[in-house]
Amino acid sequence: MYSAVMRVLYLTMNPNRASTTVPTEGWFRELRPKGLEPVLASNEIGSFHDWTAAQGIPAFHVRMPVPSEFSKAGLIAPLWKLRRLVKRFGIQIIHSNEQDLYPVAQYLGKLCSLPVVVSVHFTMDRGFCEWAFGGSRNPRTIFFVSAGSRDACRPGVEGVIPEAKWRVLPNGLDLEHFVPDREKREQFRRQHRLDAGPVIGVACALRPRKQLEHLFEAASHLNIPGLRVVVAGAAVKGDEAYAEELRRVAQARLGDRLVMLGHLDELRGFYNALDVFVNTSQEEACSISVSESLACGCPVVAYPSKSVDGQILPDGGEVVPQDSVHDLTTVLGRWLADQEALRNRRVGARRTAEQYFDIRKLSRQLWEEYDRILAD
């Protein structure tokens, strides 16, 4: 049963409608009709802040210190602004959308006598956990975005936050937006001259931890007629030189089999156009792009990456040993050699998304946790 009204202040350091704010946007869409009255405080203004404001949700720019610049003196101004928002909107719960803003959130919670929860999107070490969550700084609830992320964080958080406060709440998607679409598949392939041959690829930032070199090396060893390798993504700030060298090496290995698309705001055509999505990342907490690919009916071949195995198994694809380019090449070759089996795998991919990443189900889970906190 839903409470009549739930007023929650969300703190985020992500200005974009991607990564950590994808589930947040889904929560707002799904739960506002049921009584959620969200208020957003963004460390940096961007497309997510703009989208939120356009929905009629109160959205504010509040500069908040991240751990590398944290000091009690630096808290005075943001706490003053945030406390005014708490009073103005009658906030009942504070939700830190990323762990880096939790130290600010917990001080605000103490100041206003409110419960604080935190979503964890990256692996945390012991030192950070003791500093951010130790003793009286415990959150009411800590949300991990996957069982793999929870297990990766366990050495840091165990004994600091009681396990009774741990929850797994995956990054959810609107499964009416991300759907298998034959028309989008054909249109995207025509637009980018991908023809009818097999297409593999990935959507991610061009940064070292994504290890796209492994994808390019594996593809260079595949003797598959008409194979194309498509990458949607751009460099992030600070990695421009790495991205340029990556492009040069990939072009040298693959020639005209490689298609580098740069950043795409709309990815549904891309996912539908692929025959296999390939994840070679060192670590993912709960990969949005993997989930979106599954939702569009594109199966995944992947390294475990700490959590991706939990996202795709048993029906959404196949996992190979971490960082084994040889095994990655072997599995891709086997998959691409049997086009009928590959088409059948699309059904399992979509079924996996429906089972684990439906934002409607996950939003209800979040609401029930909020409700339990206020009932306590």
Secondary structure as UniProt FT lines:
FT   STRAND          6..12
FT   TURN            19..20
FT   HELIX           21..31
FT   HELIX           32..34
FT   STRAND          36..42
FT   HELIX           47..54
FT   TURN            55..56
FT   STRAND          59..61
FT   HELIX           67..69
FT   HELIX           73..75
FT   HELIX           76..89
FT   STRAND          93..96
FT   HELIX           99..101
FT   HELIX           102..112
FT   STRAND          116..120
FT   HELIX           126..133
FT   HELIX           135..137
FT   STRAND          141..144
FT   HELIX           147..157
FT   TURN            158..160
FT   HELIX           163..165
FT   STRAND          166..168
FT   TURN            175..177
FT   HELIX           182..191
FT   TURN            192..193
FT   TURN            195..196
FT   STRAND          199..203
FT   HELIX           208..210
FT   HELIX           212..220
FT   TURN            225..226
FT   STRAND          228..232
FT   TURN            237..238
FT   HELIX           240..254
FT   HELIX           255..257
FT   STRAND          258..262
FT   HELIX           268..273
FT   STRAND          276..279
FT   HELIX           288..295
FT   TURN            296..297
FT   STRAND          300..302
FT   TURN            305..307
FT   HELIX           308..312
FT   TURN            313..315
FT   STRAND          317..319
FT   TURN            322..323
FT   HELIX           325..337
FT   HELIX           339..356
FT   HELIX           359..375
//
